[in-house]
Each structure stands twice: as C-alpha cells, then as structure tokens.
C-alpha cells in the first residue's frame, strides 16, 4: 500500500512499477566477504533476465550490534523490477520488453522450486539457508486482480512486506493420519501433511508449482493400482497439503496407508 501526501496546486504524476522483493539469508558470509555483483549476475543468469533489472537494496549483518567482520551471516534484500521509465508516454511494459505479471509469477515459482529442492545455492554459487519472496501483484486489468482487491488491506500489506518463507524441505509431517472407511467410500479421516525445513519451520511450498500425490500400498510394500480415487494429487496451501475427498477403492486386504 502506497500513501502519498501532496500539497500545493501543481499537478503531480506518480508512476509505480510492478516488482517482487527477495530476502536471502546467507549464513556463512560476512559483509566483507559479500560480493553483490556476483549475486546479481548469478541471479540474472538463473532467472534469464538482464542484471539491470536486479537491485540490492539492503544488507543486514545477523546481530546488528556485532562488528561487521564477525561471523554470523547476512540478510540481503533484493528488488526485481524494470528500471524507472524516462519517457512520460511510456504506457506498456510489454511494448518495451519490460517484465509482465506472468514473468514475475514464473520467476517466483522458479526461485521457490530451487529453494525447496535445495538447488538454489548451487545456481547462485553462495550458501542460501532460506529465502523469502513477495507475492507478485497482478495489474488491475488482470482477472486475478479482483481476488487481491477483495483481501483485507492488512493481509495484503503483510504478504507484500514479509514474503513467503522458503527453504529446503527436509520432511513432510503427517499431522492428521488417514483413517480408512468402507471400500468405495471416502476415508473417515482425510490426511493432512505439513512441509517443514530442518528446524521444523513451515515452508511455503505453494509458492512453487510442486504438488503432492497420495497412493495406496499393499502390506508387501508394493503400490496398489487405482487403490485411491478422488483428488489424489493436490497443490499446497502455504506449507499444508490437506486432502478432502480420498476414496478407498479396493477391498481391505490393503494396509490402507496413503503414501
């Protein structure tokens, strides 16, 4: 949300540019060791965009009272957007090769997938312990804008300021176990799974395009073909994968465990 106080009688033109904000946590680096140009270059290569569209906006040592040479890691904030337009008649990002809403969505998903699978550090050639990515905001002309506009202002501000927490997913925790019902009927209790990092923190898998598939196994540990029906493959909501309509489709010689 942008607040502007204007005084006087002269007209003021305010232009905004779409962007996404990233915050990298680099645990094994000090300010003296940090080379911003390397991060920008590698990030540009990974996202396949010009380096001129990437700007480092803030570098914060972990524990601000420590001397900058002390160990402890860094938090590096980065903005990705088109450079400010110089022409007053510039009306379309796409017409000038600028970044579109779909571009920001694609970049966010690529970053999220790499962070979740643990490959982001190798792409950027720096150890990244975690990452937050702000949610791309659609333009008012996009069909998705109505959903954004319907959200409470506080919710929109929180999403844009804190971003979605991303890190390597170390485990999928079954928070609610499946409980079998009768064959051909929905499970009497649907499973709920949570994606967490090595510290047990909720990882926002929904920022990526990754999904979760439930399958049924026989007692001998082989998969049962078509043992489950319903929506067996679902997307995450933040770090949660909540099934709602799994149906047991085979007789009860199975061990009734969704994998």
N, C-alpha and C positions, 0 to 999 in steps of 0.2 A: 504494500500500500504506500502511495506517494502523497505526502502532504506538502503543499506549496502556499506560502503567504506572499501575495503580490500587493504592492502599494503603488499609487500613482495612476496617472491617466494614460501612460504609454502602453500600447499592446505588447504582450509578451507571448512568444511562441515556445512551447515546451514540447520537446521530442523525447520519446522513450524508445529504447531498443530491447527486443527480447534477449534474454540471456539465461544461462544456468551457472550456478555457483558451486564450486567444488571445494572441499576441505580435506586435505591429505594429512594423515598422521604418519610422520616419518620417525620411528623410534630410535634409529641407530645413527642419527646425524645431528650435528651442531650447526649453529648459524655460520660459523667459519667454514664448515665443510660443504655447506649448501651452495649449489650452482644452479640458480634459477633458469639460466638459459638452457641447460641440459634437460631440465624437467619440461620446459615449454617445447623444446624441439622434439623430444620423445613423445610427449602427449599429442603434439600436432601430427606426428607420423602415425601414431596409433589411431587417432580419430579421422585421419585423412583430410585435414583442414589446414589452411595457412597458419603459420605461427603468429601472424599479426592479429589473429582473432582470439589469442590467448593472452591473458594478463595476470600476473601475480599481484595480488592486492594486499596481502598481509602475511607476515612471517612471525610466528609467536613461539619462543622457546618454551618448552614444558617447564612450568615453575618459573614465572616471570621474575622472581627475585634472585634467581641463580645468575651467576656470571655467564656470559654468552658462550664461553668456552667449556662450560660444564656439560657433562653428558646428561642425557635425559630426553632427547628427541625434539622434534619440531612439529608445529601445526602450520600448514601452508594453505592459504586461501587463494583460489584461482577463479577468475571470471572468464567465461567463453561467450563472446558476442561479436557482432560486426563492429568495426571501428566507428566512431561518431561520423555521421554524414556531413559533408561540407556543402552540398548543394541543397538549397532551400526547396527545390522542386523534386527532390528525391522522394518517391511515394511508395516504392515497392522494393523490398529486399530481394525478391526472386528475380526482378528485372535486372538487377546489377550483380547477380551472383552471390547475394547475401544468404545468410542462414535462415532457414524456414523452421516452422514449428515441427515438421516431421524430421528435419535434421537434428534438432535438439532432442527429440524423442529417441532417435536412433543412437545418438551419442550417449545419452543417459543409459540406455539399455546395454550398449557395448561396455561402458565403464562398470556397470553393475555386474554383468556376467563375468567380466575379468576379475573383479574384486571377489566375487562369491566363490569362484573356482580356484582362486589363489594365483592366477597367472598375471595379474596386473603389475606386480613388482618386476617381473622379467621384461614386460613390454616397456616399462618406464625406466628400467635399469636403476632402480632405487627401491629399498625395502619400504613397502607401504603396509602398515599394520591395520589401518582402517581408513575408510573414506566416507564422506557424506556428499550427496548430490541433491541439489534442489530440484523440485518437480517443475518441468517445463510448463509454462503458462500458455494456453492456446490464444490466438488472436480473437477478437470479438466476432470475426467473420467465420470462425470455425464452429462446427456443430458441437464440439466439446466445451465451448465457452459457457453454455447455459448451465452445465454441471458445476463449473468453477464459480460462476456468479451466484449460484444457489447456496454455496458453502458460507458459513458464518465468517465474518471478517477475521476474527481471532484465529480460526482454524487455518485460513489461507496464509495469514502472516506467519504462523508457527511453521507451516510446511515450507514456506519460502526462506525462512531465516535459519532453521535448524537442518533442513535437508533430511534425506533418508539414510540411515546408518547402514553401511556396507562393510563387510569383512569376509574372510574365508569362512565358509560354513563348515564347522568341524563335526557337527552331528545333527541329526533330525530326531527330536524328542517326541515320543508318543505321549501326549498329555492326557488324552482320553482314549482308552483302548476300545477296539471294536468288540461288540458283543453280538454273536450270531442269533438271528431269529429263525424262523422256519424257512426251509428251502422255497425259493420263489418269492419271498417277501423281503422287504427292506430289513437291514440289520436293526436289531432293537436298540443298539447304541452305535452311532456313527463315529469313526475315528477322527481325532484332531491332532495335528502334527505341528511342531514348532521348530523352525530353523534357527540354530544358535551358533555363535562363534566359540572359541576355546575358553572364553570367560563366562559363557552362559548368556551373553547378550543377544537380544532379539535382532536378527539380521533381516533387513528389508528385501527379501528375495523378490517381492512383487515389482521392484524397480527394474528387474530384468525380464526376459521372456521365458525364464525357466518354469517348468511345471512339475507336478508330482503325479505318479501313476500308482494305483493300488492294484495288486494282483493276489491271487489265492494260491496257496501251496498245499500239496498233499503232505501227509505225515512223513513220507520218504524224502521230503525237501525238493520235489520236482513241482514245477508250476502247473496249475490246472487251467487248461484252455477254456476260456469263457466261464471261469468259475464265479466271476463277479460281473454284474451288469449295473447299469446306471452310469453316472458320470464318474468313471474310474480315473480319468486324467483331469486334474483341476489346476488352476492358477493359484498362486499365493496371494493372500491379503496381508500386506506387510510381511511379517515372518510366519504367518499362520496359513496352514492348509487344512481347511475344515470340510470334510465330506458330509453330504446331506442325504444322498439317495442311493447308497450302495445296496445292491440286492444279491443275496446268496442264491446262486443259480445251479448248485449241484447238491446231491444227497450228502448226508452227514458223515460219510467216510473221510471227509476232509478234516484238516485240523483247524479250519476256519480262521486262519491268520492272514490278514492283508499285508502285503509287502510293498 
